[in-house]
C-alpha cells in the first residue's frame, strides 16, 4: 500500500465536508468528476477511448466482469504465485468446464527469461485467456506482454492484465500491448485510497453482461427526473461494467488528485528515478550473497532480493523492523518497492540492514 500524498488526503477531507450540505450536490456532480477521472486514467494507460475506462471497487470486481463474459470454454493460463484476486475468479470456472493451467517459475535466481518462455509455450490452441500481471507481485519479474499478445492473436485468446503492481509506476501502453482487459486497484502505484480502482475493457467485451444492474450505468441516467422511464440500453463503451454508486464524493476526488500528480511525474520518470536510486544497492546486495533478477526481466519500482541460504526470513524481517526499514517478505525473497518518496538516506539504511542481516547469520 502506498503512502498517501497530502493533496490526496485533502481531496478526501473536502469530499467528506461536502456531505454535510448535500443540497449543494447537483445532478451534474454525479457524473462530472467520474468523467474526468476516466480521462486521466485513459491518459495514463495511453488509450484514446476513456469510455472504455471504468471505476471499480477492487480487482476481484473487475475480474468478475471478465468471468461473466468469456467467449468460449477452454484453458485459462496463469503463473505460479499470482496474487489471489487474479486466481480465485478463474478457479471458480473449473466446475464449468474450464481448465486452469499454472505456469511454474524456474527455481533459478535469474528466472525471468525462462519463465517468459514457459508462459509462451503454455499458450496452446485450446487457450481461451492468459490472465497475468505486467510484473509479478512477489518479486517484480517482468513479463513480455507484447510477445504474449502476438501468440494470443494466433489462437484467438484473451489477454487480461492485473496492473495493480505496475500501472502508475511503470509505463503502460494499451495501444501497443493491445490487451483485452486491464484491472488496477487504486491503493498501490496509482497512489490513491483503498476501495477504489480502475479498469479498462476492450472491444471483445462490447455488449457483454455486467455483474450488477445499477441505475447510473444506463442510458440517459443523468436525467434524474426521468429515472423511472426504465432503460434497457447501457451508456456507451464499457460503462456498463462500472460499479454502482461510483460517484463516490470522497474516493473519486482522491484518486483524481493522485492521477493528476502521476501524469505530471510520468511513470517513465518514476522508473528512471527508482533505477538511479537503487543502482549501487543492487551490486552491493549481490556481493553480500543476495540474489537479484537480471535487469532485462526486472522492474525498477518493484523487485526481490533472494535471501542467502543461511539467512532465515523471519530473522531478517525482525532486523528490518528493529531498524525501521519497511520491506516485505515474499517466499524466500525480500521485496523492495522504492518510489519518489525514497531518497539516498533510505538506501543507506537499507544497505546497512542487509549487511547486518548477513553478518548475524555468519
Secondary structure, 3 states (H helix, E strand, C coil): CCCCCHHHHHHHHHHHHHHHHHHHCCHHHHCHHHHHHHHHHHHHHCCCCHHHEEEECCHHHHHHHHHCCCCCCCEEEEECCCCHHHCHHHHCCHHHCCEEEEECCCCCCCCHHHHHHHHHHHCCCCEEEEEEECECCCCCEECCHHHHHHHHHHHCCEEEEECCCCECCECCCHHHHCCCEEEEECCCCCCCCCCCEEEEECHHHCCCCCCCCCCCCECCCCCHHHCCCCCCCECCCCHHHCCCCCCCCCHHHHHHHHHHHHHHHCHHHHHHHHHHHCHHHHHHHHHHCCECCCHHHECCCCEEEECCCCCCHHHHHHHHHHCCCCCEEECCEEEECCCCCCCHHHHHHHHHHHHHHHHHHC
